[in-house]
């Protein structure tokens, strides 16, 4: 049986850059917007981006998207198990 080849989804041009925030960055983000962790938009732990990053439930992912009008825009998602 042939070995399954790993695919890096971040090499695709339509997949935005993403990273996991560290604890200090997460705390600063929540303080900046005066919100709790679970007031952030959610992303499921089964999402391919979450799996590729190795994120866990409760981690915050920063997604960097390109916009033709605004340049680069940052979005944040908290990893959840299920809604």
C-alpha positions as CSV (number, residue, x, y, z in Angstrom):
1,X,0.0,0.0,0.0
2,X,1.4,3.4,-1.0
3,X,2.1,6.0,1.7
4,X,-0.3,8.9,1.7
5,X,1.4,12.1,0.8
6,X,1.0,15.1,3.1
7,X,-0.4,18.2,1.6
8,X,0.4,21.7,2.9
9,X,-2.8,23.6,2.5
10,X,-1.0,26.9,3.1
11,X,0.9,26.6,-0.2
12,X,-2.3,27.1,-2.1
13,X,-2.9,30.7,-3.3
14,X,-6.5,30.8,-2.0
15,X,-5.6,29.8,1.6
16,X,-4.8,32.8,3.8
17,X,-1.8,33.1,6.1
18,X,-2.7,32.0,9.6
19,X,-1.0,31.4,13.0
20,X,-1.9,30.6,16.6
21,X,-1.6,33.5,19.0
22,X,0.5,32.9,22.2
23,X,-1.1,33.5,25.6
24,X,0.1,37.1,25.9
25,X,-1.2,38.0,22.5
26,X,-4.5,36.3,23.2
27,X,-4.8,38.3,26.5
28,X,-3.9,41.6,24.8
29,X,-6.5,40.9,22.0
30,X,-9.3,40.3,24.5
31,X,-8.4,43.4,26.5
32,X,-8.1,45.5,23.3
33,X,-11.7,44.7,22.3
34,X,-13.0,44.2,25.9
35,X,-14.4,40.8,25.1
36,X,-14.2,37.3,26.5
37,X,-12.6,34.4,24.6
38,X,-15.9,32.9,23.5
39,X,-17.3,36.2,22.1
40,X,-14.8,35.8,19.2
41,X,-16.0,34.1,16.0
42,X,-15.5,30.4,16.1
43,X,-13.7,27.8,14.0
44,X,-14.2,24.0,14.4
45,X,-11.2,21.9,15.5
46,X,-12.0,19.7,12.5
47,X,-11.3,22.5,10.1
48,X,-8.3,21.8,7.8
49,X,-6.6,25.0,8.7
50,X,-6.9,24.2,12.5
51,X,-5.5,20.7,11.8
52,X,-2.7,22.0,9.7
53,X,-1.7,24.5,12.4
54,X,-2.0,21.9,15.2
55,X,-4.3,24.2,17.2
56,X,-6.3,23.0,20.2
57,X,-9.7,23.9,21.6
58,X,-9.4,27.4,23.2
59,X,-6.5,28.5,20.9
60,X,-7.0,31.8,19.0
61,X,-6.0,31.8,15.3
62,X,-5.1,35.0,13.5
63,X,-6.0,34.9,9.9
64,X,-4.3,37.4,7.5
65,X,-6.4,38.1,4.4
66,X,-5.6,40.3,1.5
67,X,-8.2,42.9,0.5
68,X,-8.2,44.9,-2.7
69,X,-9.5,48.0,-0.8
70,X,-8.1,47.6,2.7
71,X,-4.7,46.0,2.0
72,X,-4.2,43.3,4.6
73,X,-6.9,42.6,7.2
74,X,-6.6,40.5,10.3
75,X,-9.4,38.2,11.5
76,X,-9.5,36.1,14.7
77,X,-11.2,32.8,15.4
78,X,-11.3,30.7,18.6
79,X,-11.1,27.0,18.1
80,X,-14.1,25.1,19.4
81,X,-15.0,21.4,19.6
82,X,-18.7,21.8,18.5
83,X,-21.3,24.5,18.8
